[in-house]
Amino acid sequence: MMGKVKGVGSRILQQYPKALPFWCASHLLNRCIVAACDVKEVRNMMGIADKVI
């Protein structure tokens, strides 16, 4: 899980330990596209876009 230490999910879990964190559907789709892509340039671009967002 991203942001285990300083992410929003970790902050929510500090106050609400029973909360269930999950990825939004658009972020899951983005991660699937990145994983499925074999073109290095596209993979790099999507990785940078993921970090910026």
Beta strands, then each sheet from edge to edge (+ up, - down):
end
